[in-house]
Amino acid sequence: MNNTRQANIQTRRSQSSLVWTELLPAALGIRNGDVKIIKNAGGVVSHAFGSVVRSVLVGIFELGIEEVMVIGHTDCGVQHINSDMMIKHMMDRGVDEEKIELIRHCGIDFDTWLEGFDCVESSVKDSVEMLRKHPLIPKDVKISGYVMDSVTGELHVVEP
């Protein structure tokens, strides 16, 4: 890996860590243990029966969660990710093309699975809509969406 790419990745990791460990708790007025945070790449709920929704369901039915907040942030590293470029990076790191083709043969659509998004607000809105329409999430659970400015920590409501 070249030094520039490594520095860019390290910078994004540092910014992401700052966003979630310092800015988000301050923006919400919360302390450690006040909430359950489910983090994933891009803050995207991409599958109605994937691990994010499973975690949300566990939170609701086993931990008594009454509110779900989908929070994206500006300057997200997942924004504009391209599945072809991601596959190229995999192969550059030694993942064999035969394995990628095997996974495709098993029904994984890399374009959908590895896609990023162009607009963080639209991504948050889509995730909120998926959760609100989910057949296993009770209607009394409040579900809302926000975008946090990754510099100032300011939260902006994403309207449905």
N, C-alpha and C positions, 0 to 999 in steps of 0.2 A: 504494500500500500504506500502510495507516495505521501510525503510529509504534509503537503497542502491538504489533501483529502483527510488525512488523519487529524490535522488541526481543526478542520471544519467539523468533523464528527465530534471531536472533543469539545469544541465550542458549543455545538448543539446540545450535547449531553449536559454541559454545565448550565446552559440556559434552561433546559428542560427541568433539571433538578431544582434550580432556583425558582422556576414557575410553581412547581408543585410543593416544594418544601417551605418556601417563604411567602411568596406572593399570594397563593391561593388561601392559605389559612388567614392571612391578614385581610384579604378582600372579603372573606366570609365571617370574620370575627370568631373563628373557631380555634380550639386547642387540640393537641394530640389526644385522640380517643373520643372526641366529640362526634365524629362522623366516620363512616366506612368509605374509603376511597378505592374505587376500582379504576386502575390505570391501564391503558393500552396504547398502542401506536396510533396517534391521531385522535384519540378520544372518540372513535367511531364505533357505533353499534352496527356491525356489517351483516349479521346473520341472526334471524329471529330465534334460533335455537343453538347459538354459539356460546362460548364461555362467558362473555360479558352478560348476556341475558340470564344465563344460569346463575351467575354471581348476584345479579340484581334480585332474582327470585329467592335465592337463599337469604339475602338481606331482608326482603319483605316478609317471608313466611317463617324464618327461623330467628331473625334478629329484631323483628318489629319495626323495620324501616317504613316510614310513612311518606317520605319525600325522596324523589330522585332528581338530581340535577346533572344534566349533561353539560360539561364545560369544555369547550375547545379554547385554544389560545392563538393569538397572532404569531406570525413567524414560525408556525409549526413545521417541523422537519418532514412530516408526512405529506404536506401540501405539495402537489405536483409530482409525486412519485410516479414513475413509469414502470410497469411490470417488466417490459423488455429490458430496461436498464438494470432492474433488480436481478433478473435472471442472468444477465451478463456478469454482474458482480458476483453472483453465486458461482458461476463457472470460473471466473477469475480466481476465486478462492478455493477451487478444487472440487466443487460439486460436479459430478459427472453428468453429461447431457442425457445419458441413458436413464439416470434416476429421475431427471426432470420429466422426460417423456413417459416414464412409468407412472409418475404421479398424474400427469395429464390423462393417461389411459385409465386411471382409476376414477376419473371424473372431476378432478380439480381444475377449475378454470382460473389459470394464473392471472388473466387480465382483471377478473373481478376480485379475486382473493388478495392480490397484491396492489390493487389500485390505490392511488392517493385521492386527493380531492383538489378542486380548483379554488373553492370558496369555503372558508371555515364556517361562515354563517349558514350556508346551505347544508353543509355536512352536519352541523349541530341540529338544524331543523329536521333533517331526514332521520337522524337518530332518535330525536324526541318523538317524532311521528310513529316510528316503528314501535317504540315502547308504549306509547299511548294506545295503539291499536292491537297490542299483543294480547292474545286470548287468555293468557294465564296471569296477567297483571290486573289486580282489582282496580276498578274505576275510582276508588277513593284514595288511591296513591297519587299524590301530586307529582307531576313530571314537568320539568321546565328546562329551558336551554339558555346558555350564556356563552359569551366569548370574553375571555380575559385578555386584556392588553398585557403582553409578556414583558413590557418595560415598566409600566406604571402600576400594574396589578388591578386596574379598574375593570369592573365587570359590566358588560353590556348585555341586556336581555335580548334574546333572539325570539321574536314574535312568531307564533305558529302560522 
